[in-house]
Amino acid sequence: MSKKLTVKLTAHFERNLEAVEAFLDVAQAPQAFDALLTELANKVIPNLERFPGLGRPLLGRPLRSVEVSNGVEELRRKLERIGQGGELREYVMSHYLVLYARFDTTLYFLSIKHHRQLSFDFDSLWAQDKGV
């Protein structure tokens, strides 16, 4: 078993939580936000404290374009500014995707999105341009 790490929520992660809450309010599912907070506190954070490698590596994917390659290099530079030996990982929940940075003694929760926030809003897009 791995040693327990400290988990810190970044300001960006907290803003993302606010955006998820607003998204769920619009979807008329405010109880889902309470369930998310409970799952984070009782399952996700304790699991990642004990097993920080549980999420899949974000930067280990094949690079298939110049833009992605440049973006990955920028992410690596930013990660190195935070500390040595860090890695970016993603934890997939049933309805959410959490991005976190893993270091020797600390995990930083960087971002969280509801899976529906990750898709395009085609209805709104097409409502603006009836010609498509």
C-alpha positions in Angstrom: 0.0 0.0 0.0 1.3 3.5 -0.9 1.8 6.2 1.8 -1.1 8.7 2.3 -0.6 12.0 0.5 -1.9 15.5 1.2 -4.7 16.6 -1.2 -5.0 20.3 -2.1 -7.8 21.9 -4.1 -6.6 24.7 -6.4 -8.5 27.9 -7.0 -9.2 26.7 -10.5 -10.7 23.5 -9.2 -12.9 25.4 -6.8 -14.1 27.7 -9.7 -14.8 24.5 -11.7 -17.0 23.2 -8.8 -18.9 26.5 -8.9 -19.4 26.0 -12.7 -20.6 22.4 -12.2 -23.0 23.6 -9.5 -24.4 26.3 -11.9 -24.6 23.7 -14.7 -26.6 21.3 -12.5 -28.9 24.1 -11.3 -29.7 24.9 -15.0 -30.3 21.2 -15.5 -32.7 21.3 -12.5 -30.6 18.7 -10.7 -29.2 20.6 -7.6 -29.2 17.3 -5.6 -26.6 16.0 -8.0 -24.1 18.6 -6.7 -24.6 17.4 -3.2 -24.0 13.9 -4.3 -20.8 15.0 -6.1 -19.4 16.7 -3.0 -20.2 13.6 -1.0 -18.5 11.3 -3.5 -15.4 13.6 -3.6 -15.1 13.7 0.1 -15.9 10.1 0.9 -14.5 8.2 -2.1 -12.4 10.1 -4.6 -10.1 12.0 -2.2 -9.5 9.1 0.2 -8.8 6.7 -2.7 -6.3 9.1 -4.3 -4.7 9.9 -0.9 -3.9 6.2 -0.6 -3.4 5.3 -4.2 -2.3 8.4 -6.2 -1.6 6.4 -9.3 -5.2 5.3 -9.6 -6.0 7.9 -12.3 -4.7 7.4 -15.8 -1.7 9.4 -17.0 -2.8 12.4 -19.1 0.5 12.9 -20.9 1.1 9.3 -21.9 -1.3 9.4 -24.9 0.0 9.3 -28.5 0.7 12.7 -29.9 -1.0 12.9 -33.3 -0.6 16.6 -34.2 1.8 19.5 -33.9 -0.8 21.4 -31.8 -1.1 18.6 -29.3 2.6 18.1 -29.2 3.1 21.8 -28.5 0.4 21.8 -25.8 1.9 18.8 -24.1 5.3 20.4 -24.0 3.8 23.5 -22.4 2.0 21.4 -19.8 5.2 19.7 -19.0 7.0 23.0 -18.5 4.2 24.3 -16.2 4.3 21.0 -14.2 8.1 21.4 -13.7 7.6 24.9 -12.4 5.4 23.5 -9.6 8.0 20.8 -8.6 10.2 17.9 -9.6 8.8 14.5 -10.4 5.3 15.6 -11.0 2.8 14.0 -13.4 -0.7 14.9 -14.7 -3.4 12.3 -14.2 -7.1 12.1 -14.8 -9.6 10.3 -12.6 -12.8 9.3 -14.4 -15.9 9.3 -12.2 -19.4 8.1 -13.4 -20.4 11.7 -14.4 -17.2 13.7 -14.0 -13.6 14.0 -15.1 -11.1 15.2 -12.5 -7.6 16.4 -13.5 -4.9 16.3 -10.9 -1.2 16.8 -10.5 0.7 14.1 -8.5 3.9 14.9 -6.7 5.8 12.9 -4.0 3.9 14.2 -1.0 1.0 16.2 -2.5 -1.8 15.9 -5.0 -3.3 19.1 -6.5 -6.8 18.8 -7.8 -6.6 21.1 -10.9 -10.0 20.7 -12.7 -13.3 19.0 -12.7 -16.0 18.9 -15.4 -19.3 17.1 -15.7 -19.2 14.9 -18.8 -22.0 16.9 -20.4 -19.9 20.1 -20.0 -17.3 18.5 -22.2 -19.6 18.3 -25.2 -20.8 20.8 -27.8 -24.1 22.5 -27.3 -25.4 21.9 -30.8 -28.9 23.0 -30.1 -27.7 26.5 -29.1 -25.2 26.6 -32.0 -27.9 25.8 -34.6 -30.5 28.1 -33.0 -28.1 31.0 -33.8 -27.7 30.1 -37.5 -31.0 28.7 -39.0 -29.2 28.3 -42.4 -27.3 25.2 -41.3 
